[in-house]
Amino acid sequence: MNKYANQERRRRAIYGYLLLTPAAVLLSLFAFYPSVATLWSSMFSRGTRRHPTEFVGAGNYNDLFSDPTFWLVVKNNLFYAGITIPLSMFIALSMALWANSKISAKGFVRTAYFTPTVLPMIAAANLWLFFYTPGLGVLDQIGALFGLPSVNWLGQPETALWAIIIVTVWKESGFFMIFYLAALQTIPTDLKEAADLEGASRWTYTRRIVLPLLMPTTLFIAVNAMINSVKLIDHLFILTKGGPSDSTKLILYYIWEMAFAFFDAPHAAAMTIMVLLVLGIIAAVQFFYMDKRTHYQ
């Protein structure tokens, strides 16, 4: 009996390894190996014809910490993430609650909310470039009706990053709405009927029942929004190219600029490793600590 039980366990173990093999191969080729190679590259100096590449250890990281442009980029990205993440999530939740309620033309409302998501990033950036163009753009045309002066939205450090933030929130809110809408439709209708019997208002029902049940979805969306906040590059190419005065230069654009514009791959690799480390720590905290709280474990 034990012989057959051991054979069954080995057979199941082999099946398990076979199922895991494709994912393990893909992760090794496209995630683990590139990460290790990037870490190794970040420990060498930038090679030139006169000065060959040499091992510098943490020298590239020290150079970044002493670079004022690096800290400006970090500041820009923190501000960008601090505005876009909560604002896009709040708008997405509001749209989902409305689209899930008993309204007329519900399908049209959902489609209208989701439409910006399906637009290609470059197309969306060009669309907003038409909005922001000084003198000829839609925003300036509307402002002219009220006697307001023309504003160079993308050409001023005071307004350029805010303009990028608006584009991002407009683009991502509809995408996050889909997850909230799917989660709302899994909430049993019995809970709403019980709340109505108890005389609870719509706000009380939303705050005490709906929002807690949406917490796992909120955590998932927060992780995705955090990742999206450090990988924006398409809009910057079209709208500002990091300017003016580096006011819209974000982390991924700065990495691309160092690697492919300045041909400084070691410093770009060092910055990439720091980004991966920070994202890994934040994701670990969210999934291993907050996940238990969201599922009430």
N, C-alpha and C positions, 0 to 999 in steps of 0.2 A: 504493500500500500504506500509506504514511504517512497519507494522507487518511482511509482507513477506520479506521486505528488511532486517530487523533485523535478521530474521531466516536465510536468505541467508548468511549474514555476520557471524553469529555464526557457520553455517555449514562449511563455508570456513575456519574459525579460527580453528575448530576442526580438519579438514583435515590437516591444516598446522601443528598443534601440533603433530598429528599422524605421519606425515612425518618426523618431527624433533626428535621424541622420540628415534628411534634406534641410531641415531648419538649422541644424548645427553647421552644415557645410556652408549654407548661405550666410549665416551670421559670422562664421570664421572668415569668409572671403571679403564680405562687405562691411563688417563692423569691427570684429576683434583685431584682425590683421591691420587694417588701416589705422586703428587707434594706437596699436603698438608701434607701427612704423612712424606715425606722427610724433609720438612721445620720443622715439629714438632720434628723429630728425631735429626735434627742438633742443637737443643737447649739443648740437654742433654749430659752429660759426658759419656765417655766410661766406661761401668760397668765391674767390676771384682768381684771375690768371696769376696775379702776383702773390696773393695770399691764399693758399689752399685751405680747404675746410679742415678745422681742427675741433677736438672735443673741448667744450667750454662748460659743461655741466649745467648749472642753473644760471649761467651768465645771461642768456637771452631773456629769462624771466626777470632778472634784475634790471635789464635794460628797459623792459616794458614798464616796470614799476616806477622807474625814474623818468618816463616819457610823459610829458603833460598832455599830449594828444590822446594817449591811451586812457588817462583818467577822464578826459572830456568825453570820449566815446562811451566809457562806462557810465558816466553821469547821464549822458543822453539816453542810453538804453534803459537805465533804471527809471528815468522819468517817463520814457515811452511805455515801458511795461507797466509802471504804476498807474498810468491813465488808461491804456487800451484794455488791459486784462479785466479790471472790475467793470469798466463802462460797457465793454462788449458783452460781458456775461449778464449784466443787469438788463441791457436792451434785449438780449436774446431771450431771457426769462420773461420779460414783459410781453414780447411778441408771441412767445409760445403760449402764455396764459390767455392772451386774447384770441389767438388762432385756434385754441382748443375749446373756447367757450361757444355758446350757442349764438352765432352771428350768421347773417346772410352772406352769401358768396364766400364761404369759408375756404373753398379750394383756390379761389382767386387771391385771397389774402395770403395764404401760405405760399403760393407761387411767387407773388410779388416780393415777399420777404426773402425767399430763397434765391431769387434771380441773381443778385450780385455775387453769390457764391460760385455760380457756374461760369462766370465770366473769367477768361484768362487774366492772369495778373498783369501782363503787359497791356492788354486791352483796357482793363480797369484803370490803370495808371494814365493811359492816353486820354481816356474819358475825363478823368479829373484834371488833367492838364488843360483841357478845354475849359473847364470850370474856373481854373485858377489864373489863366492868362491875363496879364494886366491890360486893362482897356477893352479887350475884346471878349474876355471870358464871361460866362454866365453870371458869376457872382458880382463882377463889376458892372455888368449891364443892369442887374437888379438894383444895385446900390445907386446907380446913376438916376434911377427913377425917383429916388428919395433925396437926390442932391448930394450924395456921399462921394468923396473923392476916390480915385482909382487906387487900389492897393496891390502891391507886388507881393502876393501871398507867399510865393516860393522863393523870393529874392531877398527877404529880410530875416535875420536870425531870430527876431522876436516871434514871427508867425510861421516860419517854414516847418518847424517840427510839429506844431499844432496842425498844420495842413496835412502832414503825413499821418498823424494820429487819426484825423477824421476819415481819411481814406481807409485805414486799417479797420476801424470800428465799423464802417459801412460795409466792408468786405466780409468781415468775420462774424458779425452778429447773426446773419441768416444761417450760416453754417452751424453755429452753436445752437440756434433755435431748433434745428432738426433733432438734436439729441434731447433737449428739454421736452419737445413735443412728443417724442417717442416715450420718454419716461412718464409724462403726464397721462398718457393713454394706458399705462400699466397700473395706475392707481385704481383700486376697486371702487366702484360707484357706491358700494355699501357705506363707505366712510362718509361720503357727501350726504347720503340720506340720513345717517345717524347724526351728523352735525346739524342738519336742518331740523331734525326732531328735537335736538337739544337747544335749538334757538340760536346757534352760533352764526355770527355774521360772516360774510364772504371773506373779510380780512382775517378774522379769527381762524376760519377754516384753512385759509392759505398759509397763515403764519404757524399754526400749531400742527397741521397735518401735511399739507402739500410740501412746504419747504423742507421739513425734516426728511420726508420720503425721497426728496430730490437730491439729498446730499451726496450719495454715491455718484450721480450724474454730474453734479457740480464739481466734485473732486476730479473726475475724468476730464471735464472741460477745462478746469483750471490748469491741469498738467499740460494739455494741448495748447492752451493759450500762452502758457509760459514758454513752451518750446517755440511757438510761432513768434514770440516777441524777440527772440534772438536770431531768427533766421530770415528776417526781412531783408531783401536785397533788390527784388525786381522793381518795386516802386521807386526806390532810390535812383536806380539807373535812369529811369524815364523822367522823374520829377526834379530831382535836385543834384544827383551825383555827390551826395554828402555835404553839399554847401547850403547856404553861404557860410564861410568861415567855420567849416566843420560842424555847424549847428545841427545838421541832420545826419551826421555820420554815425552809424550804428555798428555793432560788433561784427556782424558777418560781412558787411561792406568793407570795414576796416581790414578784416582778415584777407578778403579778396584783393584789396588795394595793395597790401603789403606783399602778397604772394605773386600777383600777376601784373601790377603796375610798377612796383618798386623792386620786384624780383628778389624779395627778402623772405624766402621760404622758411628759414629757421625761426624767425620771430613770429611769422604767421602760424607756424606749427605750435609754438609756445602758447600763443593766445588761444588756439583751438583747444589745446589740452586744458587750459584754465576754464574755458567755457564748458567743456565736457565734465570737468570735475564739479563745478558749481551746479550744473543741471543734475548730475548724478546725486549729489547730496540733497538737493531740494526734492527730487523725485523720491528718494529713499525716505525722507521725513514724511512726505505726503502719503506714501503707500503703506509704510510700516507703522506709522503713528496715527495719522489722520484717518486712514482707511478703517481702522478698528472703531474709531469714534463715529464715523459716518454710518457704519453698519451696526452700531450699538453692540459691539462684542465685548 
